[in-house]
Amino acid sequence: MRSRPVVTIDGPSGAGKTTVSKRLAEAAGMVRVDTGAMYRAVALAARSEGIPWDDPVRLGGVARELDLSFRTVAGEPRVFLSGEDASVALRAPEISMGASEVSAHGPVREALVAKQREMAREGGVVLEGRDTGTVVVPDAEVKFFLDAAAAVRALRRHREISPPQPFEEVLRDVLRRDVQDSTRENSPLRVANGAVYVDSTTMTVDEVVGEMLRRLHGVPR
């Protein structure tokens, strides 16, 4: 029995999970775990070691030895890989695509899911990613699936990518990532049983967080 609830937020790329999970965790006094950053970290670490993203055995080793930590610096959540702030590098478009590729490998998922479950063991956490409510913590007290129209998600990504890329190229990447995530053999992206579906296409961040907080406040603690 967990002393505090676990919240999971799954959804496709660009749905707003990062922003919403930060705000929700802060408002609820919970710890945020960005599971997607963990897969991006594997992709980045593998690239730096010259390990191809289609080598499941060696990638599994990278995932098991991953030295990753989430910290708050000057009020902003940051991701550190092997002691270095990798927050910007992890958001690069090619690393995001690499994360989708490496996450399809069983040894990688096995290693990272074990780490994620340990982080959620005592509760009081908000996990965001692709399979947090379906695979990582299927018995989470509160589950959300955050979605938005593909064009809107691509526009959000387009605004945050540096250096800038043509919108059409970002949209193609979003659509390709959707197919890759939803059709992979291991833990495909889908709405978890019991999850609240939230379409953020026409909603502000405040509206989305407000809706989630209302759901969360209805859960016994």
Protein Blocks (a to p, Z undefined) as FASTA:
>chain_A
ZZbdcdddeddehilmmmmmmmmmmmnopacddfklmmmmmmmmmmmnopafklmklmmm
mmmmpccddddeehiacddeehiacklmmmpmklmmmmmmmmmpmklmmmmmmmmmmmmm
ngoiacddjklmmmmmmmbfbdcdddddfklmmmmmmmmpccdddfklmmmmmmmmmmmm
mmpmbhpadddehiacddfklpcfklmmmmmmmmmmmpcZZ
